[in-house]
Amino acid sequence: MNHWLMKCEPAAYTIDDLERDGVTSWEGVRNFQARNFMRAMRAGDGVLFYASNADPSGVTGLAEVAREAYPDSFSWKKGHKYFDPKSTPEKPIWFMVDIRFVRKFPRTISIDELRQVKALEKMVIL
C-alpha cells in the first residue's frame, strides 16, 4: 500500500466537500508527472488531502483511492476547461482516479510537521 499527497485549492474543493460527497473523481490533472503518479495508484492506497493556497495550507484529512486510474473524459469535451484536443477516447492522454473520504483532521497539518513523520520520509513530495 502506498500513500499519496493530493492537493486542491479550497475554492475548488475541500475535505468538507469530500466528507459530504463520500466519493469523488479527481479529474483535471494536466501535469505529466502527477498523471503518472495517478496511474500508479491502487485501490485502498492512502491519500493525504492537502489544501493548497489556503490559510494555513496543509493536510486537512485522509482519503483513500476508491477507483484506480481511468481516462479523464473531460479532456474530450469541447468547451470544457479540461478539454485537450490531443486526447481521444481511443488514445487518452489524461487520467483520473476516484477517492473516498476517510476522516477529517481537527486541525491542519503543515508540510513541516509531515516532514517530521518517519513513516512518510520516503514520500517524494516531502
Buried (B, 14 or more C-beta within 10 A) or exposed (E): EBBBBBBBEBEEBBBEEBBEEEEBBBBBBBEEEBBEBBEEBEEEBBBBBBBEEBEEBBBBBBBBBBBBBBBBBBBBEEEEEBEBEEBEEEEBBBBBBBBBBBEBBEEBBEEEEBEEEEEBEEBEEB
